[in-house]
Amino acid sequence: MIMLLYIDPGTGSMLFSVLIGAAATLFFLAKALVLKLKLIFSGRKGELVVDKSYKPYVIYCEDKRYWTVFKNILDEFEKRQTEVTYLVSKEDDPVFAQNYKYVKTEVIGEGNRAFAKLNMMSAGIILMTTPGLQVYQLKRSKNVKHYCHILHASTDATMYRLFGLDYFDSVLCTGDYQFEDIRALEKMRGLPQKELVTVGSPYLDTLKEKMKSIPEEKKEAFTVLVSPSWGKSALLSLYGEKLLDPLSQSGFKIIVRPHPQSRISENDVLERLQKRYESNKNVEWDFERDNIYSMKKSDIMISDFSGIIFDYTFLCDKPVMYAAADLDLKPYDAYDLDHEIWQFRMLKKMGIEIKESDFADIKNVIQNATDSAELSHARAQAKAEAWQHEGEAGKLTADFMINKLNSLNGGSL
């Protein structure tokens, strides 16, 4: 008789965490024993034995789409001739197209394989965009002095899944406004205060420079960029044909750029919609890694609650329209706050809300959308608050990492 056993994902995650925890404990015990034996047999009792696996500066990039976050930081380490270890998931990461001398790249795989490596690291400081440290499979290594999270969006730091930032030692922010809500959650949850430092937005700095190199195209038609988030409350899943049908018949050029996660979590929705408009020459789909090409081509954006609204606003200074949805905040840190978060408050000031009842007449709604002085002022205000130290994020992040490790080492590297 063949028996089939099923383990649900939550239990599987818990079992993996237990196994990794046990493996990490055994690993560090064995490591300590080896170092002690080396001292005994060498006859140099009391001397420091160097841990050869130790790396002073480590940056973990879980997916190549975060290359724009780390490029300027790596460039800064390279310019300073300071060695940094860059951990990536796959061999096709963009870092391999660079001619770095001081950036030492290692491929550590994805998911549990990567976490197993990270959980046993020996390092001074580790920088990452990955949230959830000490919550799921990603655990703090006993041989890492400092864990630093860098925000990969200029929107609220509380829009991570629950406890996303709780167990980091520091968080590098894009704007000072992000401090308040992080501090509120620390106080509410009885957590020690993390070090919060505003360094700006490395990925916006990178995209700004890259956009300058994109040649101007001859405009053939007014272009609307539809660029939503993903999930049941997001534009494509919630409305789909109700919005795209009238848009496709408007005579405008329509670029639909789904969120990268949509290809994973709601690919059936994308396949259905792509098939529906495959013969419509006005509708174009964008699955490129960088969003800047579509942003530069377009005249206006339609989105939902996606952070790309702020990228578009800060980089292009063009009007945005948004379809408000009842976003369930329960899975997010923002749910525990007693006030509306910054990005929702700001969106109401700088964006033009559209409702489902507007979809049938969307052409006229777009044509009548005016880019008023009030909207322009609100966009400038949002940029000033959320993208500080423009053009300096790579330098300031490298400064923080180097100065932090120097202080942890008692003032000497």
N, C-alpha and C positions, 0 to 999 in steps of 0.2 A: 504494500500500500504506500502511495506517495502522499505525504502530508505537505500542504502549502501553508506557510506562515506569513501573515501580513503584519508589518509594523508601520503605523501611521507616521507621517513626516515629523510631527512634534516629538513623538517618542524616539524616533530615529535620531533626531537632532540632539536630544537629551543623552541618549546612549553614546553618541559620538563624543559629546562633551566630556562624559565620564571617562571614556577610554582615553581621550587625549589628555585629560587631567592626570590620569594614572600614569600614562606614558611619559608625560612631562616631569612628573615627580620622580619616577625611576631614572629618567635621563639626567636630571640635575643631581640626584644622589650619586649616580655612577660617576658623573663628571667631578663632583667634589672628592669622591674616593680616589679617582685617578690622580688628581692634583696632589692629594695628601700623600699618596704612595710615591709620587715623583719626588716630593720633598724628603721623605724618609730615606729612599734609596740613593738620592743624590748626596745625602749627608749635609744638605744646606738648610737645616731646620730654621724656620723663621723667615726665610727669604720669600719674596713674591714670585709666584709662578705665573707667567703670562698666559692668559687665555687666548690661544691663537685664532679662535673662531670669532673673537670680539671685533665688532665694527663700530666705529664712533658715530657715523651718520648713516642712517638707513631711511630710504623712502620706499613705501610700498604703493604700487599702482595696480589696483585690482582689475582694471580693464583699459584697453588702449584708448577708449573714448576720453579718458582723463589725462591724456597726453598734454592737452592745452593747459591743464592746471600746473603740471610739473615742469614743462619745458623751460620757462624763464628761471625757475629755481635751479635746475640742473645747469643751465648756462652760467649762472652766477657762481656755482661751485667750480665749474670748469675755469672760469675767468680768474678765480682766486687760487687756482692750482691746489684745491683742497679735495681730497678723495671722498666720494660718497657712493654708497651701495644702493643701486636702484633695482628693486625687485618687481618683476613683471610676470604676467600670466602665460604669455605665448611668445613664440619665436617671431611673429609678425608685428611685434610692437614697433611703433614709429621710432623709438630710441635707437634702433639698430641702423637707421639711415643716417645717424649723426656720426661725426668723427671725434667722439669724446675720448680724451686721454685719462681724465680723472674720474669720470663716471663709470663705475664698475657694475655692469648689468648682469643680473642673474634671472633665469626663468624658473619660477617655482610652481607653475601650474595654477589651477583654479580651485575654488571652493575648499573642500576639506583638505585636499592635498596642500594647498597654500597655507591654510590655517595651521596645519600640523607643523609646517616649517616655521611659521611666525611665532607659534606658541613656545618654541624652543630656541628662539633667537638669543644671541648675546650681543648687546648693542648699547651705545650711549643714549641716543635719542632716535625714535622712530616717528616719522611723519607719514600720515595717511589721510585719505578722504573717506575711508571705510568707517562707518559708524558701528555702534553695538559692541564695543570692546567690553569684555567680561560679562556679556549678556547671553550670547549664544556660543558658537564654536570658537570665536576669536577670543583668546584669553591673554592676560598679561603674563609675560615671561618673567621669571624671577631674576633673570640676568639682563634685563633692560632697565635702564635708569629712569627714562622719561618717555611717556607716550604723548604725542602731539597730534591733534586733529586740525586739518585745514579745510575750511568750508569751500565746497566746489560750486556754490551759487551765491549770489548777492542777496538772496531772500532770507526769510527767517530761519534761524538756527534751530527752532523748535519744530520744524516740519520734517524731522526724522521720525522713524518709528520709535516707540516708547523706549526711554533710557538710552537713546542713541549716543549722547555725549557724556553721560554721567561719570564714567570711570576713566576718562582721559585726565592727564595732568595739566594740559593746556589746550586752548582752542585759538586758532588764528582766524580772525574775523575780517570781513570785507568792509564793515562800518561799525562805528561805536554803538549804533542803535541796537545791535544784536546782544550787547552785554546784559541789558536789563532783564530780558526773559530767561537767559541762562542763569543769572543770579536768583531769579524768582524760583526756578525749579530746584536749585541747590538748597535754598532755604526751606522750601516745602518738603523736600525729601531728606533733609538732614545730612546733606553731603558737604564735604570740605570744598572750599572755594577753589576753582581751577584758575590758572593764570590765563587771563584774556588779553589778547594783543591784537590791535587792528593793523593788518599789513596791506590791506587792499585786496584786489581780485587778480590773481595771476592769470586766470584763464581769460578774463576780459582784456587784460593787457596784451596777451598773445593774439587774441582774435582781432583786436583793434589794429595791430601791426599787420596782420595777415590780410585784413580787409583792404588796406591801402594798396596792396599789390594786385587786387582783382580789377581787371580792365572794365571800363564802363561799357555797357551794352546799349545798342540802339533800342529805345523803347518802342514796341509795336502796339502794346495795349496796356491799359490800366491793370495792374497785377495785385491780386489778393493772396496773401499767404495764410493758409489755415494750419496752425501749428499748436495742437493741443497737448495736454498731459495724457496719461493712460489710466485705464480702470473704468469701473462702472459709472462713476460720476463725471468722467471726462467727455469731451465733445463728441468724438467719433462713436463711442459706445452708446452714449446717451441719446444723441440726435441722428448721427449718420446721414442717411438719405434725406431726412427732413431739412437739413441745412445744405447738403451738397447738391441736391437736385436743383433748387432755385439758383444756387451759385453757378452751377455748370451751364445754366440757361441764360445767364446774365450778359454774356458777351465779354465779360472780363476774362483775363487769363487767371486761372486758379492753380496755385501750387499747394499741394497737400503734403505736409511734412509730419508724419506720425512720430510720437515719442519712441526712442529706441526700444523701450521696454514693451511697446505694443507688439513688436515682432515675436516676443516671447510669450506674453500673457494674454493677448487677444488677437492672435494671428488670423483666426477665423473671421473676425470683423473686417480686418484689412483685406483679406482675400475676397470677401463678398463685395466690398466697396470698389476695389480695383477692377473686378470683373464687370461691375455695373457701369463704370465709366471708361472702359478700355477703348471704346470707339469715339469718345468725345475728345476732340483735339484741344479743347480749352483747358482740360484738366491734366495736370502733370504731378507725378508723385516723386518725392525727394526722400531718398534713404541714405544720402551721403553722410559721412561721419561728421563733417562740419556743417553747421547751419548757416554760416555767414553768406554763402552764395545765394541762397533763396532770400535771405533777409535783404541783401543789397538789391536784388531784382525787384522786390515788391514795393508797393506804395502804401499798403495798410495791412495790418495783421488781425486775424480773428483767432482768439484762443479761449481758454477757460480760466483755470487757476494755475496754469503752468508757469514756472519761473522763467521760461523763455520770453515772456512778455517784458521782463526787465532787461534781459540781454538786448532785445530788439529796441527798447526805449533808449538804453544807454549808448548803444553802438550806432544806431541809425537815426534817433530822434524823429521817429515817424509815429503817426497815430495808431492806437490799438483799440480793438473792440473785443469785448469779452462776454461770453454767455455764462452768467452766474449759475452755479449748481449747488445743491445741498451736499457739500462735501462732508462726509463722516470723519470727524477728527479723532474719534476714539482711539485708533491705532497710533496716533501721533502724540509727541510731547506737548504740542500746542493745546491739546484737549484739557490738560491740567491747569491751564492759565485761566484767570478770571476776566480776561479782556480779549478783544479782537486783535489778532496779530497784525504787525506792521504792513505786510504785503497786501493783506485784504483791505486795510484802511487806505493805503496809498493807491491801490488799483481803482478804488471808487473815485479818487480825485483826478487821476491822470488818464483813465480809460473811459470808453463809451460802452455802456452796458446794452446788450441786445437780448431780447427775450424770444422764446419760441414763436410767439405770435408775430414777431418781426420777420421770420424766415421767408414767408411767402413773398414779401415785398423787399427782399434783401438788397436788390439792385438800387432801389431808391433810397433805402436806409444808408447804404454806403455812399451814394452820391451826395446825400444831404449831410453826411457827417463832416462837421467843420473842425478844423484844427485851430481852436480858439487860443487866445493869449493865456487864458486860464489853464487850459490843458498843457500848453507849452511850459508854463511856469511850474506846474505840478511835476512834469517830467524832469525838469531841471532840479527841483527839490529832491525828488527820489534819488536821482543820480548822486547828488551831493551827499546824501545821507548813507547810501548803500555802496558807493564805489569811491572810497577815500584812497588817498595816496596813489592816484592814477599813474600807471607806468612804473611804479616802484615796488611792486609786490615781490618780484623775484629777489631783489636785493634785501628787502626787509625780512623776508622769510629766512634767507641764508644767514642774515645777521642774528636773527633770533636763535636758530639752531646752534650756531657756533658759540654765541655768548652763553646760551643756556648750558651747553655741555661744559664750557669753561668754568661756569659757576658751580656746577655739580662736581667737577673734579677739583674744586678748591682753588680755582684761579689758574690752573695749569693744564694744558692739553697733553 
